[in-house]
Amino acid sequence: MAVHIRLRRQGKTKQPTYRLVVADSRAPRNGRFIETLGHYDPRREPVELVVDLERAKHWFKSGAKPTETARDLLVKAGIPDAEVPAVIR
């Protein structure tokens, strides 16, 4: 089973917020997930980004790979660039 760290869209039409989740690669974007690592609200000023860094590092050690956007957000949240694995696609 391949595990990915990716964004899950929340919110109303044209007012998106996102949750950073750990999910099976076969699950749909807004479908079943394993764990929530944090949330991201791009519409706030300043942008709101909250991530549980310890749990993210735990999932990296377990073999989870982030998507490109999720990787960028994890680096912005404070995880050193060298510690975040390469992107999926």
N, C-alpha and C positions, 0 to 999 in steps of 0.2 A: 504494500500500500504506500503510494507516494503522498506525502503530506506537504501542503503548501501554506505559506503565510500570505494572505491576500486581503483586499478590501471588500467589505460587504456593504452595499448601499442601503441607507435608511432615509427616512424623512419623506416629506411631501413632494409633489410634482414641482420641479424647478427650485426646490429648496433641499438639496442633498446634504446629508451628513453620512459619515462612513464609520464602520467599525473595523478594526484590524483584527482578523480572526485566523485561527489555525484550522484548516479544513482538508478533508480528503480531496485529492485532485479530481476525482470523478463526480463530486457533488456540484450542483449548479451554483452560480455566483451568490445568490441570496438564499441558498438552501441550507442543508444541514452542515454544522460546523462542530469542531471538537472543543475549542476554547476561545474566549475573547481576550485579546492582549491589550486592547485600548480603543480609543476613538479619535476621530479627526473631523473637525468642522472647518472647511475652507471658507465659509461665508462670514465667519466672525472676524472682527478687527481688534486685535491681531488674531491670526489663525490659531485655533485651539487644537493642540496635539498632545494627547495623554497616552503613554505607553508604559506597560509593566516591563521594564528592561530585564529583570531577572528571569521572568517567564520566557521572554523572547530568546535569551541566551540558552535557556534550558532546551527550547525547541530546536535551536541551531545544533546543539550537541546531539539531539535525537534524529537529526537528518532532515529537518524541514527546510525547504527552499522558498525564499520570498519572490514575489513578482517584482517587476521593475519599479513600480510605483511604491509598493510596500517597502522595498529596500531603501529607496530614497527617503521615505518617512522615518524609517528606523535610524538611519544615519543622522537625520535632523533631530531626532529625539535624544541622541546622545551616545549611541553605540558607535565605537570607532569603526571606520570604513573597513579596516582589515579583518574585523571580527564578524562582519556580516557576510554570509555566503553569496556566491554568484547568483544571478537571476535565473529563472526557469527558462524563459524563451529568448 
